[in-house]
């Protein structure tokens, strides 16, 4: 089985998760932070490092959809970042509907008793785990 990377692409951060070698479970890896939304070079470089370190063969990235199923402005930026990643890494980037992953991540944080700054520190990583795990679970069917 191949390792798969999950990404939660936000305006200031990118949450990163990586599958186990068997492709059954997603584990949070890190949060990549950017100074500005348009600064992507270092973000791409770090993603490329993680791909090499973890022998990643495919990427799944959350696609922010509105609840009515339409794509908004964030989806446009996500699609542009997807194309950039595919060019830079040579890997397939699969877009995965991420509706409700932030809600689920927030619920998880509530249950774990995480508040304030501690919550903001990990919410994007948890969202990446949920995106990747949803994709991995879909492969099992």
C-alpha positions, 0 to 999 in steps of 0.5 A: 500500500502507498502512503497518502498525505491529507491537507487542510488548506487554509488562508494562513495555515495548512494542516497535514496528515499522513496515512499509516503504511497500510493506508488504514489510518490517518495521523496528524503530522504538523501545521504549516504556517504562512505569514500571508495568504499569498506566500506559498513558496515555503509552504510548497517546499515544506510539503515536498520535504514531507512527501520525501520523508514519508514516501507519499504517493498521493495527496488528498486535499479538502475542498471547501464547499458551501452547504448548498454544494456550490463552490465559493472563493476559497474553493477557487484558491484551493483549486489553484493550490492543487494545480501548483502542487501537482506541477511541483510534486508530480503527484496526483492531488485529489480534492475531497469535500471537506464540509463539516470537517471543521465542525467535527474537529471543533466537536473533537476539541470540545470533547478533549477539553481544548480551549482558546489558543490550544484549540487553534494550535491543532484544529487544522491538523485535526481537520487534515486527519478527518479529510484523509480518514474520510478518503481512506474509509471510502477506499475500503468500500 
